[in-house]
Amino acid sequence: MPDNPANRERCDWAGNDPLYCDYHDNEWGVPVHNDRKLFEMLILEGFQAGLSWITILRKREAFRKAFRRWDWNEVARFTDKDVERLLGDSGIIRNRRKIEAAIRNAQAFERVRKEFGTFDRYIWRFTDGKTLRPAKRATCFAELPTHTPESDAMSKDLKKRGFSFVGTVICYAHMQATGMVDDHQAQCFKAQGSHC
C-alpha cells in the first residue's frame, strides 16, 4: 500500500497544518551542510524568538525576498536604509533589534567562513560532525530538551564571534532544524528506520 502523507504519525508538535507537516516531513531533522541553508535557518531561528515557528514558516518566502535569497554577503552590507525598508515590509517580522541582529550575524557569518572555509565546517564541530540521537526517544513535545551542553557551547562561541539572538535555546532549535540532533518522537514515522 503506497505511503499516504495524511496517514503518517508525526511528532505531536507538527499537528495537522499542511505547512507544518511538510516542514516536519521534509526538513526538520534532516542534516544540512549547505551554507546558504544554514544561514537561513540561523536567521529565521533568531526571528522566531518569542513567536511560534508556524508564524515564521508562513512568512518564509517574504523573508527570503527581503534578505536577498539568503545571500549573506549582500545582507552583511545592508545599511540603515535597508533597515528602514525591512521595518516597512509587512511580510516579515518587523522588529528593529532582530533585523539589526540579522545584519550583524551576516557579518559574523562572513568572518567564520573566512576562518573555517565554510560555516558548515565550523558549526558541525559542536556535534563532532555527526547527528546526535537520544538514548531514549521522547513520546511528547514536553519531554524534548530545550538546550544541551552542545547548544550551550555553540551559543557561547557564536556570541564570542559577534552573533546575537543565539542563546542556547535558539541554538538547540537550530540544531534540531538542521539535523545536528534527531529529536523525532518515538511514534513518529521519521524516527522509524533511517529517514534522517
C-alpha positions in Angstrom: 0.0 0.0 0.0 1.5 3.4 -1.0 2.5 5.8 1.7 -0.2 8.4 2.3 1.1 11.6 4.0 -2.3 12.2 5.5 -2.0 8.9 7.5 1.5 9.4 8.8 2.1 9.5 12.5 4.3 12.5 13.3 5.8 14.4 16.2 3.0 15.9 18.1 4.2 19.5 17.5 3.5 19.1 13.7 -0.2 19.0 14.3 -2.2 18.9 11.1 -1.4 22.2 9.4 -0.2 21.2 5.9 2.7 23.7 6.1 3.9 22.4 9.4 3.5 18.8 8.2 5.5 19.4 5.1 8.3 21.2 7.1 8.3 18.3 9.6 8.4 15.6 6.9 10.9 17.1 4.5 13.2 19.5 6.5 13.2 19.2 10.3 16.0 17.0 11.5 17.5 16.4 8.0 21.2 17.2 8.1 22.1 20.4 6.4 25.6 21.1 5.1 24.8 24.0 2.7 26.0 27.3 4.0 23.1 29.3 2.5 20.5 27.0 4.1 22.4 27.1 7.4 22.4 30.9 7.3 18.7 31.0 6.5 17.9 28.7 9.5 20.1 30.7 11.9 18.5 34.0 10.9 14.9 32.5 11.0 15.5 31.0 14.4 16.5 34.4 15.7 13.4 36.0 14.3 11.3 33.2 15.8 12.4 34.1 19.4 9.2 34.7 21.4 7.0 33.6 18.5 5.7 30.3 17.1 7.6 28.6 14.3 4.4 28.4 12.2 4.4 32.2 12.1 7.9 32.1 10.6 7.0 29.4 8.1 4.1 31.4 6.9 6.4 34.4 6.3 9.3 32.4 4.9 9.0 33.4 1.3 8.8 37.1 2.3 11.9 36.7 4.4 13.7 35.0 1.5 13.0 38.0 -0.7 13.7 40.6 2.0 17.0 39.0 2.8 18.2 38.6 -0.8 17.6 34.9 -1.0 19.9 34.4 2.0 23.0 35.8 0.3 25.0 36.6 3.5 27.4 38.8 1.5 24.6 41.1 0.5 22.9 41.1 3.9 26.2 41.9 5.6 26.3 45.2 3.5 22.8 46.3 4.4 22.7 49.9 5.5 20.3 52.0 7.7 18.2 52.5 4.6 17.8 48.7 4.3 16.8 48.5 8.0 14.1 51.1 7.3 13.0 49.2 4.2 12.7 46.0 6.2 10.8 47.7 9.0 8.2 48.7 6.4 7.9 45.2 5.0 4.7 43.7 6.3 5.6 40.3 5.0 8.3 39.7 7.7 8.6 40.2 11.4 9.2 44.0 11.8 11.4 44.1 14.9 14.4 46.5 14.7 16.5 44.5 17.1 16.1 41.3 15.2 16.6 43.0 11.8 19.8 44.7 13.0 21.0 41.4 14.6 20.4 39.6 11.2 22.8 42.1 9.6 25.4 41.7 12.3 25.0 37.9 12.1 25.7 38.1 8.3 28.9 39.9 9.0 29.9 37.4 11.7 28.9 34.6 9.3 31.4 36.0 6.7 34.2 36.1 9.3 33.5 32.5 10.3 33.7 31.4 6.7 37.0 33.2 6.3 38.4 31.4 9.3 37.0 27.9 8.6 36.4 27.9 4.9 32.7 27.1 5.3 30.2 27.8 8.1 29.2 24.1 7.8 32.7 23.1 8.9 32.5 25.4 11.9 29.0 24.7 13.1 29.1 20.9 12.9 32.2 20.8 15.2 29.7 21.1 18.1 28.5 17.6 17.4 31.8 16.2 16.1 30.3 16.2 12.5 27.5 13.8 13.3 23.8 13.8 14.1 23.2 13.3 17.8 20.3 10.9 18.7 18.8 10.4 22.2 19.3 7.2 24.0 15.5 7.1 24.5 13.2 9.0 22.2 10.7 11.4 23.7 7.0 10.4 23.4 5.7 14.0 23.6 6.9 17.5 22.9 7.3 18.3 26.6 9.9 15.6 27.0 12.3 17.2 24.5 15.2 19.2 25.9 15.3 23.0 25.3 19.1 23.0 25.4 22.1 20.7 25.9 25.8 21.1 26.7 26.4 21.2 22.9 23.9 24.1 22.4 25.4 25.9 25.4 28.8 25.6 23.9 27.6 26.7 20.5 25.8 29.7 21.9 28.8 30.8 23.9 31.1 30.5 20.9 28.7 32.3 18.5 28.3 35.2 20.9 32.1 35.4 21.3 32.3 35.7 17.5 29.8 38.6 17.4 26.5 36.8 16.7 23.3 37.8 18.5 19.9 36.2 19.1 21.9 33.0 19.5 21.0 32.0 23.1 21.3 28.3 23.9 17.5 27.6 23.3 17.8 29.2 19.9 20.9 27.2 19.2 19.2 24.0 20.2 16.3 24.8 17.9 18.8 25.4 15.1 20.4 22.0 15.8 17.1 20.3 15.6 16.1 22.1 12.4 19.4 21.4 10.6 19.7 17.7 11.7 22.6 18.2 14.1 20.2 16.4 16.5 17.4 14.0 15.7 14.6 14.6 18.1 11.8 13.0 16.2 9.5 11.4 18.8 9.2 7.7 19.3 5.8 7.4 17.5 6.9 9.5 14.5 7.4 7.8 11.1 10.7 9.8 10.8 12.1 8.0 13.9 11.4 4.6 12.3 14.4 3.4 10.3 17.0 5.8 8.8 14.9 8.7 7.5 17.2 11.3 9.0 
